[in-house]
Amino acid sequence: MRATRTSLHRERLVAIIVAAATLSAGVRLIDLSMQQHAVHARELAQSVVLRLGRALDSQLLALTDRARRYALRAATSGTEAGGATLAAPHAEPGTFRLIADAPAQPADPAQQEWIDGIARELRAGEPGGITPGPALLGPMRLGTQWIVVARAPLTVPMSGGGLRQPGWAIAYED
């Protein structure tokens, strides 16, 4: 009987060792699989972030280009009284000009509330008016919308030569 117990003990011991080895190997395989999935997910996330970053860069570049084109059209549309006032070119949707003492007028009158809000935000930048230099500004919140604004300087030739900057060409995007 003692031989039977010893062989039964050995069989149980072998079964326990095999079960422990199998469990250990399974845990290791699961760990390796999770690491592989984590690497794959990280690579996928990086590619998505790069793709979205490129798309955002192109949208912001298009917005700044739209402000520059509007400023160029405004500069070439002519002046009144030898450079005293900038003539208003036809504005495309999402653009307007901002001149120190003149009200901003959008291409689409339905956008007047947004234009007034953008103008207030830009004029609040400094006590004396708008801070200098072309810029990409935002996001700024107007009501329930978030707006990104690009501005480019409006320049007009002076009668005696040189250029004067009476205001800004503004392009905005929701």
Salt bridges, closest charged atoms under 4 A:
ASP31 OD2 - ARG28 NH1 3.19
ASP65 OD1 - ARG68 NH1 3.23
GLU92 OE2 - ARG69 NH2 3.92
GLU92 OE1 - ARG73 NH1 3.49
GLU173 OE1 - ARG66 NH2 3.33
